[in-house]
Amino acid sequence: MSIIPPYLQKGDTVAIVATARKISLEELQPAIDIINAWGLKSSFK
C-alpha cells in the first residue's frame, strides 16, 4: 500500500539540499526563480 502525500500548494516551502558537493547560491538561482514563480517558498540548506 502506497501513501501519496498531498500536492504542493502556493505558500508551501521547498527545501533545496545539495549533498554531493558545495554549491553556490548563484548556481541555484535558476531553480529558486522557478520555485518562486510557482508560488512556493524556497529554503537553501
QUIVENWO-V95314 format. One record per pair of residues at least 24 apart in sequence whose C-alpha atoms are under 10 Angstrom apart, sorted by the first residue. I is the first residue (numbers start at 0). J is the second residue. Records with the same first field share a line. If there is no record, write none. Layout:
# QUIVENWO-V95314
I->J  J
This chain:
# QUIVENWO-V95314
7->37  38  39
8->37  38  39
9->35  36  37  38  39  40
10->35  37  38  39  40  41
11->38  39  40  41
12->38  39  40  41  42
13->39  40  41  42  43
14->40  41  42  43  44
15->41  42  43  44
16->42  43  44
17->43  44
18->44
